[in-house]
Amino acid sequence: MVRAWNDESPGIVERLNAQTPLRRSADPDEIAQAAAWLLSDRSSYVTGTVLRVDGGARA
């Protein structure tokens, strides 16, 4: 999906990465790990919050 978007709008990935403090896109496993943590017993006391997995984009 991202490749097709970049084909239609050349350079969009580089522009987005430049605006992210980590200067890269997330690896799918990084997103999956955050979701797995939320589904695990380790997050049992977490309520009413937004877990941003965005590489610091909204920091």
CHARMM-style PDB file with segment names, atoms N, HN, CA, C and O in Angstrom:
ATOM      1  N   MET     1       0.824  -1.177   0.000  1.00  0.00      PROA
ATOM      2  CA  MET     1       0.000   0.000   0.000  1.00  0.00      PROA
ATOM      3  C   MET     1       0.880   1.256   0.000  1.00  0.00      PROA
ATOM      4  O   MET     1       0.631   2.204  -0.746  1.00  0.00      PROA
ATOM      5  N   VAL     2       1.898   1.244   0.840  1.00  0.00      PROA
ATOM      6  HN  VAL     2       2.100   0.474   1.446  1.00  0.00      PROA
ATOM      7  CA  VAL     2       2.780   2.409   0.924  1.00  0.00      PROA
ATOM      8  C   VAL     2       3.565   2.569  -0.373  1.00  0.00      PROA
ATOM      9  O   VAL     2       3.773   3.686  -0.847  1.00  0.00      PROA
ATOM     10  N   ARG     3       3.998   1.454  -0.940  1.00  0.00      PROA
ATOM     11  HN  ARG     3       3.829   0.546  -0.555  1.00  0.00      PROA
ATOM     12  CA  ARG     3       4.727   1.534  -2.213  1.00  0.00      PROA
ATOM     13  C   ARG     3       3.857   2.139  -3.307  1.00  0.00      PROA
ATOM     14  O   ARG     3       4.318   2.978  -4.081  1.00  0.00      PROA
ATOM     15  N   ALA     4       2.600   1.713  -3.368  1.00  0.00      PROA
ATOM     16  HN  ALA     4       2.225   1.032  -2.739  1.00  0.00      PROA
ATOM     17  CA  ALA     4       1.681   2.269  -4.374  1.00  0.00      PROA
ATOM     18  C   ALA     4       1.473   3.754  -4.134  1.00  0.00      PROA
ATOM     19  O   ALA     4       1.435   4.532  -5.086  1.00  0.00      PROA
ATOM     20  N   TRP     5       1.339   4.160  -2.873  1.00  0.00      PROA
ATOM     21  HN  TRP     5       1.370   3.528  -2.099  1.00  0.00      PROA
ATOM     22  CA  TRP     5       1.165   5.574  -2.541  1.00  0.00      PROA
ATOM     23  C   TRP     5       2.391   6.371  -2.981  1.00  0.00      PROA
ATOM     24  O   TRP     5       2.265   7.466  -3.530  1.00  0.00      PROA
ATOM     25  N   ASN     6       3.576   5.814  -2.736  1.00  0.00      PROA
ATOM     26  HN  ASN     6       3.679   4.925  -2.290  1.00  0.00      PROA
ATOM     27  CA  ASN     6       4.803   6.497  -3.130  1.00  0.00      PROA
ATOM     28  C   ASN     6       4.941   6.549  -4.654  1.00  0.00      PROA
ATOM     29  O   ASN     6       5.485   7.512  -5.194  1.00  0.00      PROA
ATOM     30  N   ASP     7       4.452   5.521  -5.347  1.00  0.00      PROA
ATOM     31  HN  ASP     7       4.010   4.739  -4.909  1.00  0.00      PROA
ATOM     32  CA  ASP     7       4.483   5.543  -6.815  1.00  0.00      PROA
ATOM     33  C   ASP     7       3.597   6.655  -7.362  1.00  0.00      PROA
ATOM     34  O   ASP     7       3.943   7.309  -8.345  1.00  0.00      PROA
ATOM     35  N   GLU     8       2.445   6.864  -6.714  1.00  0.00      PROA
ATOM     36  HN  GLU     8       2.165   6.332  -5.915  1.00  0.00      PROA
ATOM     37  CA  GLU     8       1.513   7.910  -7.141  1.00  0.00      PROA
ATOM     38  C   GLU     8       1.976   9.306  -6.723  1.00  0.00      PROA
ATOM     39  O   GLU     8       1.701  10.291  -7.407  1.00  0.00      PROA
ATOM     40  N   SER     9       2.674   9.379  -5.604  1.00  0.00      PROA
ATOM     41  HN  SER     9       2.898   8.578  -5.048  1.00  0.00      PROA
ATOM     42  CA  SER     9       3.174  10.650  -5.072  1.00  0.00      PROA
ATOM     43  C   SER     9       4.651  10.484  -4.735  1.00  0.00      PROA
ATOM     44  O   SER     9       5.004  10.331  -3.566  1.00  0.00      PROA
ATOM     45  N   PRO    10       5.512  10.511  -5.738  1.00  0.00      PROA
ATOM     46  CA  PRO    10       6.940  10.255  -5.489  1.00  0.00      PROA
ATOM     47  C   PRO    10       7.514  11.149  -4.389  1.00  0.00      PROA
ATOM     48  O   PRO    10       7.299  12.361  -4.366  1.00  0.00      PROA
ATOM     49  N   GLY    11       8.250  10.506  -3.480  1.00  0.00      PROA
ATOM     50  HN  GLY    11       8.424   9.522  -3.499  1.00  0.00      PROA
ATOM     51  CA  GLY    11       8.898  11.236  -2.400  1.00  0.00      PROA
ATOM     52  C   GLY    11       8.071  11.379  -1.141  1.00  0.00      PROA
ATOM     53  O   GLY    11       8.557  11.927  -0.151  1.00  0.00      PROA
ATOM     54  N   ILE    12       6.815  10.897  -1.148  1.00  0.00      PROA
ATOM     55  HN  ILE    12       6.421  10.453  -1.953  1.00  0.00      PROA
ATOM     56  CA  ILE    12       5.945  11.076   0.026  1.00  0.00      PROA
ATOM     57  C   ILE    12       6.510  10.358   1.251  1.00  0.00      PROA
ATOM     58  O   ILE    12       6.435  10.881   2.363  1.00  0.00      PROA
ATOM     59  N   VAL    13       7.069   9.177   1.058  1.00  0.00      PROA
ATOM     60  HN  VAL    13       7.131   8.753   0.155  1.00  0.00      PROA
ATOM     61  CA  VAL    13       7.621   8.429   2.194  1.00  0.00      PROA
ATOM     62  C   VAL    13       8.784   9.196   2.816  1.00  0.00      PROA
ATOM     63  O   VAL    13       8.878   9.295   4.039  1.00  0.00      PROA
ATOM     64  N   GLU    14       9.658   9.732   1.995  1.00  0.00      PROA
ATOM     65  HN  GLU    14       9.582   9.651   1.002  1.00  0.00      PROA
ATOM     66  CA  GLU    14      10.791  10.496   2.516  1.00  0.00      PROA
ATOM     67  C   GLU    14      10.319  11.744   3.255  1.00  0.00      PROA
ATOM     68  O   GLU    14      10.878  12.100   4.292  1.00  0.00      PROA
ATOM     69  N   ARG    15       9.298  12.404   2.729  1.00  0.00      PROA
ATOM     70  HN  ARG    15       8.844  12.115   1.886  1.00  0.00      PROA
ATOM     71  CA  ARG    15       8.776  13.605   3.403  1.00  0.00      PROA
ATOM     72  C   ARG    15       8.159  13.250   4.747  1.00  0.00      PROA
ATOM     73  O   ARG    15       8.368  13.958   5.732  1.00  0.00      PROA
ATOM     74  N   LEU    16       7.406  12.167   4.797  1.00  0.00      PROA
ATOM     75  HN  LEU    16       7.237  11.591   3.997  1.00  0.00      PROA
ATOM     76  CA  LEU    16       6.809  11.744   6.061  1.00  0.00      PROA
ATOM     77  C   LEU    16       7.877  11.332   7.065  1.00  0.00      PROA
ATOM     78  O   LEU    16       7.795  11.684   8.241  1.00  0.00      PROA
ATOM     79  N   ASN    17       8.874  10.592   6.607  1.00  0.00      PROA
ATOM     80  HN  ASN    17       8.941  10.306   5.651  1.00  0.00      PROA
ATOM     81  CA  ASN    17       9.961  10.183   7.506  1.00  0.00      PROA
ATOM     82  C   ASN    17      10.721  11.389   8.043  1.00  0.00      PROA
ATOM     83  O   ASN    17      11.157  11.378   9.194  1.00  0.00      PROA
ATOM     84  N   ALA    18      10.883  12.413   7.242  1.00  0.00      PROA
ATOM     85  HN  ALA    18      10.528  12.422   6.307  1.00  0.00      PROA
ATOM     86  CA  ALA    18      11.590  13.617   7.679  1.00  0.00      PROA
ATOM     87  C   ALA    18      10.830  14.341   8.788  1.00  0.00      PROA
ATOM     88  O   ALA    18      11.434  15.066   9.579  1.00  0.00      PROA
ATOM     89  N   GLN    19       9.522  14.153   8.852  1.00  0.00      PROA
ATOM     90  HN  GLN    19       9.032  13.564   8.210  1.00  0.00      PROA
ATOM     91  CA  GLN    19       8.705  14.816   9.871  1.00  0.00      PROA
ATOM     92  C   GLN    19       8.565  13.992  11.147  1.00  0.00      PROA
ATOM     93  O   GLN    19       7.984  14.459  12.127  1.00  0.00      PROA
ATOM     94  N   THR    20       9.091  12.775  11.140  1.00  0.00      PROA
ATOM     95  HN  THR    20       9.563  12.396  10.345  1.00  0.00      PROA
ATOM     96  CA  THR    20       9.005  11.886  12.293  1.00  0.00      PROA
ATOM     97  C   THR    20      10.333  11.919  13.045  1.00  0.00      PROA
ATOM     98  O   THR    20      11.384  11.747  12.427  1.00  0.00      PROA
ATOM     99  N   PRO    21      10.316  12.138  14.368  1.00  0.00      PROA
ATOM    100  CA  PRO    21      11.565  12.212  15.115  1.00  0.00      PROA
ATOM    101  C   PRO    21      12.494  11.005  14.936  1.00  0.00      PROA
ATOM    102  O   PRO    21      13.713  11.168  14.970  1.00  0.00      PROA
ATOM    103  N   LEU    22      11.957   9.820  14.749  1.00  0.00      PROA
ATOM    104  HN  LEU    22      10.966   9.687  14.721  1.00  0.00      PROA
ATOM    105  CA  LEU    22      12.817   8.651  14.549  1.00  0.00      PROA
ATOM    106  C   LEU    22      13.313   8.534  13.112  1.00  0.00      PROA
ATOM    107  O   LEU    22      14.140   7.674  12.809  1.00  0.00      PROA
ATOM    108  N   ARG    23      12.816   9.386  12.234  1.00  0.00      PROA
ATOM    109  HN  ARG    23      12.144  10.085  12.480  1.00  0.00      PROA
ATOM    110  CA  ARG    23      13.260   9.478  10.831  1.00  0.00      PROA
ATOM    111  C   ARG    23      13.069   8.185  10.036  1.00  0.00      PROA
ATOM    112  O   ARG    23      13.832   7.897   9.113  1.00  0.00      PROA
ATOM    113  N   ARG    24      12.048   7.411  10.400  1.00  0.00      PROA
ATOM    114  HN  ARG    24      11.429   7.645  11.149  1.00  0.00      PROA
ATOM    115  CA  ARG    24      11.755   6.182   9.665  1.00  0.00      PROA
ATOM    116  C   ARG    24      10.313   5.772   9.911  1.00  0.00      PROA
ATOM    117  O   ARG    24       9.659   6.255  10.836  1.00  0.00      PROA
ATOM    118  N   SER    25       9.836   4.879   9.070  1.00  0.00      PROA
ATOM    119  HN  SER    25      10.368   4.487   8.319  1.00  0.00      PROA
ATOM    120  CA  SER    25       8.512   4.291   9.256  1.00  0.00      PROA
ATOM    121  C   SER    25       8.605   3.162  10.270  1.00  0.00      PROA
ATOM    122  O   SER    25       9.680   2.610  10.507  1.00  0.00      PROA
ATOM    123  N   ALA    26       7.493   2.835  10.850  1.00  0.00      PROA
ATOM    124  HN  ALA    26       6.620   3.283  10.657  1.00  0.00      PROA
ATOM    125  CA  ALA    26       7.463   1.723  11.800  1.00  0.00      PROA
ATOM    126  C   ALA    26       7.597   0.404  11.062  1.00  0.00      PROA
ATOM    127  O   ALA    26       7.115   0.244   9.940  1.00  0.00      PROA
ATOM    128  N   ASP    27       8.249  -0.518  11.704  1.00  0.00      PROA
ATOM    129  HN  ASP    27       8.640  -0.388  12.615  1.00  0.00      PROA
ATOM    130  CA  ASP    27       8.266  -1.888  11.228  1.00  0.00      PROA
ATOM    131  C   ASP    27       6.940  -2.512  11.666  1.00  0.00      PROA
ATOM    132  O   ASP    27       6.504  -2.261  12.789  1.00  0.00      PROA
ATOM    133  N   PRO    28       6.292  -3.302  10.838  1.00  0.00      PROA
ATOM    134  CA  PRO    28       5.012  -3.898  11.255  1.00  0.00      PROA
ATOM    135  C   PRO    28       5.091  -4.619  12.594  1.00  0.00      PROA
ATOM    136  O   PRO    28       4.118  -4.622  13.348  1.00  0.00      PROA
ATOM    137  N   ASP    29       6.224  -5.227  12.902  1.00  0.00      PROA
ATOM    138  HN  ASP    29       7.014  -5.225  12.289  1.00  0.00      PROA
ATOM    139  CA  ASP    29       6.369  -5.913  14.179  1.00  0.00      PROA
ATOM    140  C   ASP    29       6.315  -4.943  15.358  1.00  0.00      PROA
ATOM    141  O   ASP    29       5.861  -5.315  16.440  1.00  0.00      PROA
ATOM    142  N   GLU    30       6.768  -3.717  15.165  1.00  0.00      PROA
ATOM    143  HN  GLU    30       7.137  -3.415  14.286  1.00  0.00      PROA
ATOM    144  CA  GLU    30       6.707  -2.724  16.242  1.00  0.00      PROA
ATOM    145  C   GLU    30       5.256  -2.392  16.592  1.00  0.00      PROA
ATOM    146  O   GLU    30       4.918  -2.224  17.763  1.00  0.00      PROA
ATOM    147  N   ILE    31       4.419  -2.300  15.591  1.00  0.00      PROA
ATOM    148  HN  ILE    31       4.693  -2.436  14.639  1.00  0.00      PROA
ATOM    149  CA  ILE    31       2.992  -2.049  15.829  1.00  0.00      PROA
ATOM    150  C   ILE    31       2.352  -3.271  16.479  1.00  0.00      PROA
ATOM    151  O   ILE    31       1.568  -3.147  17.421  1.00  0.00      PROA
ATOM    152  N   ALA    32       2.695  -4.453  15.966  1.00  0.00      PROA
ATOM    153  HN  ALA    32       3.332  -4.553  15.202  1.00  0.00      PROA
ATOM    154  CA  ALA    32       2.136  -5.688  16.507  1.00  0.00      PROA
ATOM    155  C   ALA    32       2.523  -5.883  17.972  1.00  0.00      PROA
ATOM    156  O   ALA    32       1.710  -6.354  18.766  1.00  0.00      PROA
ATOM    157  N   GLN    33       3.749  -5.527  18.335  1.00  0.00      PROA
ATOM    158  HN  GLN    33       4.409  -5.143  17.689  1.00  0.00      PROA
ATOM    159  CA  GLN    33       4.188  -5.677  19.723  1.00  0.00      PROA
ATOM    160  C   GLN    33       3.379  -4.784  20.666  1.00  0.00      PROA
ATOM    161  O   GLN    33       3.045  -5.196  21.777  1.00  0.00      PROA
ATOM    162  N   ALA    34       3.068  -3.573  20.228  1.00  0.00      PROA
ATOM    163  HN  ALA    34       3.340  -3.239  19.326  1.00  0.00      PROA
ATOM    164  CA  ALA    34       2.253  -2.681  21.058  1.00  0.00      PROA
ATOM    165  C   ALA    34       0.844  -3.247  21.230  1.00  0.00      PROA
ATOM    166  O   ALA    34       0.288  -3.207  22.328  1.00  0.00      PROA
ATOM    167  N   ALA    35       0.273  -3.769  20.160  1.00  0.00      PROA
ATOM    168  HN  ALA    35       0.724  -3.801  19.268  1.00  0.00      PROA
ATOM    169  CA  ALA    35      -1.059  -4.376  20.244  1.00  0.00      PROA
ATOM    170  C   ALA    35      -1.034  -5.608  21.145  1.00  0.00      PROA
ATOM    171  O   ALA    35      -1.942  -5.809  21.952  1.00  0.00      PROA
ATOM    172  N   ALA    36      -0.001  -6.427  21.009  1.00  0.00      PROA
ATOM    173  HN  ALA    36       0.737  -6.264  20.354  1.00  0.00      PROA
ATOM    174  CA  ALA    36       0.117  -7.627  21.842  1.00  0.00      PROA
ATOM    175  C   ALA    36       0.232  -7.258  23.314  1.00  0.00      PROA
ATOM    176  O   ALA    36      -0.348  -7.926  24.169  1.00  0.00      PROA
ATOM    177  N   TRP    37       0.970  -6.204  23.611  1.00  0.00      PROA
ATOM    178  HN  TRP    37       1.441  -5.661  22.915  1.00  0.00      PROA
ATOM    179  CA  TRP    37       1.099  -5.765  25.005  1.00  0.00      PROA
ATOM    180  C   TRP    37      -0.262  -5.335  25.558  1.00  0.00      PROA
ATOM    181  O   TRP    37      -0.622  -5.688  26.681  1.00  0.00      PROA
ATOM    182  N   LEU    38      -1.013  -4.571  24.759  1.00  0.00      PROA
ATOM    183  HN  LEU    38      -0.721  -4.284  23.847  1.00  0.00      PROA
ATOM    184  CA  LEU    38      -2.330  -4.143  25.220  1.00  0.00      PROA
ATOM    185  C   LEU    38      -3.267  -5.327  25.469  1.00  0.00      PROA
ATOM    186  O   LEU    38      -4.133  -5.266  26.342  1.00  0.00      PROA
ATOM    187  N   LEU    39      -3.093  -6.387  24.710  1.00  0.00      PROA
ATOM    188  HN  LEU    39      -2.390  -6.436  24.000  1.00  0.00      PROA
ATOM    189  CA  LEU    39      -3.929  -7.577  24.870  1.00  0.00      PROA
ATOM    190  C   LEU    39      -3.443  -8.505  25.967  1.00  0.00      PROA
ATOM    191  O   LEU    39      -4.125  -9.467  26.318  1.00  0.00      PROA
ATOM    192  N   SER    40      -2.265  -8.223  26.509  1.00  0.00      PROA
ATOM    193  HN  SER    40      -1.710  -7.442  26.223  1.00  0.00      PROA
ATOM    194  CA  SER    40      -1.681  -9.122  27.507  1.00  0.00      PROA
ATOM    195  C   SER    40      -2.063  -8.719  28.925  1.00  0.00      PROA
ATOM    196  O   SER    40      -2.620  -7.646  29.160  1.00  0.00      PROA
ATOM    197  N   ASP    41      -1.750  -9.608  29.861  1.00  0.00      PROA
ATOM    198  HN  ASP    41      -1.298 -10.479  29.670  1.00  0.00      PROA
ATOM    199  CA  ASP    41      -1.967  -9.322  31.281  1.00  0.00      PROA
ATOM    200  C   ASP    41      -1.065  -8.207  31.788  1.00  0.00      PROA
ATOM    201  O   ASP    41      -1.356  -7.602  32.819  1.00  0.00      PROA
ATOM    202  N   ARG    42       0.010  -7.927  31.091  1.00  0.00      PROA
ATOM    203  HN  ARG    42       0.247  -8.419  30.253  1.00  0.00      PROA
ATOM    204  CA  ARG    42       0.942  -6.875  31.520  1.00  0.00      PROA
ATOM    205  C   ARG    42       0.306  -5.486  31.447  1.00  0.00      PROA
ATOM    206  O   ARG    42       0.785  -4.558  32.098  1.00  0.00      PROA
ATOM    207  N   SER    43      -0.741  -5.334  30.682  1.00  0.00      PROA
ATOM    208  HN  SER    43      -1.130  -6.088  30.153  1.00  0.00      PROA
ATOM    209  CA  SER    43      -1.401  -4.028  30.585  1.00  0.00      PROA
ATOM    210  C   SER    43      -2.730  -4.022  31.350  1.00  0.00      PROA
ATOM    211  O   SER    43      -3.594  -3.188  31.079  1.00  0.00      PROA
ATOM    212  N   SER    44      -2.895  -4.931  32.288  1.00  0.00      PROA
ATOM    213  HN  SER    44      -2.193  -5.608  32.508  1.00  0.00      PROA
ATOM    214  CA  SER    44      -4.175  -5.090  32.976  1.00  0.00      PROA
ATOM    215  C   SER    44      -4.613  -3.860  33.772  1.00  0.00      PROA
ATOM    216  O   SER    44      -5.799  -3.722  34.068  1.00  0.00      PROA
ATOM    217  N   TYR    45      -3.703  -2.981  34.121  1.00  0.00      PROA
ATOM    218  HN  TYR    45      -2.739  -3.094  33.881  1.00  0.00      PROA
ATOM    219  CA  TYR    45      -4.055  -1.795  34.909  1.00  0.00      PROA
ATOM    220  C   TYR    45      -4.132  -0.542  34.045  1.00  0.00      PROA
ATOM    221  O   TYR    45      -4.303   0.560  34.567  1.00  0.00      PROA
ATOM    222  N   VAL    46      -4.011  -0.695  32.750  1.00  0.00      PROA
ATOM    223  HN  VAL    46      -3.873  -1.590  32.325  1.00  0.00      PROA
ATOM    224  CA  VAL    46      -4.068   0.435  31.817  1.00  0.00      PROA
ATOM    225  C   VAL    46      -5.521   0.656  31.411  1.00  0.00      PROA
ATOM    226  O   VAL    46      -6.172  -0.250  30.891  1.00  0.00      PROA
ATOM    227  N   THR    47      -6.020   1.859  31.650  1.00  0.00      PROA
ATOM    228  HN  THR    47      -5.491   2.595  32.073  1.00  0.00      PROA
ATOM    229  CA  THR    47      -7.387   2.203  31.259  1.00  0.00      PROA
ATOM    230  C   THR    47      -7.430   3.634  30.766  1.00  0.00      PROA
ATOM    231  O   THR    47      -6.660   4.482  31.216  1.00  0.00      PROA
ATOM    232  N   GLY    48      -8.327   3.894  29.849  1.00  0.00      PROA
ATOM    233  HN  GLY    48      -8.953   3.206  29.484  1.00  0.00      PROA
ATOM    234  CA  GLY    48      -8.614   5.259  29.416  1.00  0.00      PROA
ATOM    235  C   GLY    48      -7.433   6.048  28.888  1.00  0.00      PROA
ATOM    236  O   GLY    48      -7.303   7.232  29.199  1.00  0.00      PROA
ATOM    237  N   THR    49      -6.586   5.441  28.115  1.00  0.00      PROA
ATOM    238  HN  THR    49      -6.692   4.479  27.863  1.00  0.00      PROA
ATOM    239  CA  THR    49      -5.445   6.152  27.560  1.00  0.00      PROA
ATOM    240  C   THR    49      -5.269   5.793  26.091  1.00  0.00      PROA
ATOM    241  O   THR    49      -5.777   4.777  25.619  1.00  0.00      PROA
ATOM    242  N   VAL    50      -4.556   6.630  25.395  1.00  0.00      PROA
ATOM    243  HN  VAL    50      -4.143   7.456  25.780  1.00  0.00      PROA
ATOM    244  CA  VAL    50      -4.214   6.373  24.006  1.00  0.00      PROA
ATOM    245  C   VAL    50      -2.740   6.002  23.970  1.00  0.00      PROA
ATOM    246  O   VAL    50      -1.891   6.770  24.422  1.00  0.00      PROA
ATOM    247  N   LEU    51      -2.440   4.840  23.439  1.00  0.00      PROA
ATOM    248  HN  LEU    51      -3.130   4.216  23.071  1.00  0.00      PROA
ATOM    249  CA  LEU    51      -1.061   4.416  23.303  1.00  0.00      PROA
ATOM    250  C   LEU    51      -0.610   4.785  21.898  1.00  0.00      PROA
ATOM    251  O   LEU    51      -0.970   4.123  20.924  1.00  0.00      PROA
ATOM    252  N   ARG    52       0.161   5.823  21.805  1.00  0.00      PROA
ATOM    253  HN  ARG    52       0.453   6.361  22.596  1.00  0.00      PROA
ATOM    254  CA  ARG    52       0.621   6.279  20.485  1.00  0.00      PROA
ATOM    255  C   ARG    52       1.884   5.520  20.100  1.00  0.00      PROA
ATOM    256  O   ARG    52       2.903   5.584  20.788  1.00  0.00      PROA
ATOM    257  N   VAL    53       1.797   4.821  19.012  1.00  0.00      PROA
ATOM    258  HN  VAL    53       0.969   4.769  18.453  1.00  0.00      PROA
ATOM    259  CA  VAL    53       2.925   4.091  18.460  1.00  0.00      PROA
ATOM    260  C   VAL    53       3.241   4.766  17.143  1.00  0.00      PROA
ATOM    261  O   VAL    53       2.957   4.239  16.068  1.00  0.00      PROA
ATOM    262  N   ASP    54       3.847   5.964  17.252  1.00  0.00      PROA
ATOM    263  HN  ASP    54       4.079   6.392  18.126  1.00  0.00      PROA
ATOM    264  CA  ASP    54       4.001   6.823  16.075  1.00  0.00      PROA
ATOM    265  C   ASP    54       5.420   7.365  15.883  1.00  0.00      PROA
ATOM    266  O   ASP    54       5.626   8.311  15.123  1.00  0.00      PROA
ATOM    267  N   GLY    55       6.385   6.773  16.565  1.00  0.00      PROA
ATOM    268  HN  GLY    55       6.217   6.005  17.182  1.00  0.00      PROA
ATOM    269  CA  GLY    55       7.759   7.208  16.392  1.00  0.00      PROA
ATOM    270  C   GLY    55       8.017   8.626  16.868  1.00  0.00      PROA
ATOM    271  O   GLY    55       8.995   9.253  16.460  1.00  0.00      PROA
ATOM    272  N   GLY    56       7.148   9.134  17.726  1.00  0.00      PROA
ATOM    273  HN  GLY    56       6.353   8.626  18.057  1.00  0.00      PROA
ATOM    274  CA  GLY    56       7.321  10.470  18.260  1.00  0.00      PROA
ATOM    275  C   GLY    56       6.697  11.565  17.414  1.00  0.00      PROA
ATOM    276  O   GLY    56       6.938  12.746  17.663  1.00  0.00      PROA
ATOM    277  N   ALA    57       5.898  11.196  16.418  1.00  0.00      PROA
ATOM    278  HN  ALA    57       5.703  10.237  16.216  1.00  0.00      PROA
ATOM    279  CA  ALA    57       5.308  12.184  15.511  1.00  0.00      PROA
ATOM    280  C   ALA    57       4.418  13.196  16.227  1.00  0.00      PROA
ATOM    281  O   ALA    57       4.318  14.346  15.800  1.00  0.00      PROA
ATOM    282  N   ARG    58       3.783  12.783  17.292  1.00  0.00      PROA
ATOM    283  HN  ARG    58       3.864  11.848  17.638  1.00  0.00      PROA
ATOM    284  CA  ARG    58       2.897  13.698  18.031  1.00  0.00      PROA
ATOM    285  C   ARG    58       3.514  14.191  19.330  1.00  0.00      PROA
ATOM    286  O   ARG    58       2.820  14.744  20.183  1.00  0.00      PROA
ATOM    287  N   ALA    59       4.793  13.994  19.477  1.00  0.00      PROA
ATOM    288  HN  ALA    59       5.357  13.545  18.785  1.00  0.00      PROA
ATOM    289  CA  ALA    59       5.478  14.395  20.719  1.00  0.00      PROA
ATOM    290  C   ALA    59       5.550  15.905  20.825  1.00  0.00      PROA
ATOM    291  OT1 ALA    59       6.089  16.431  21.799  1.00  0.00      PROA
TER     292      ALA     59
END
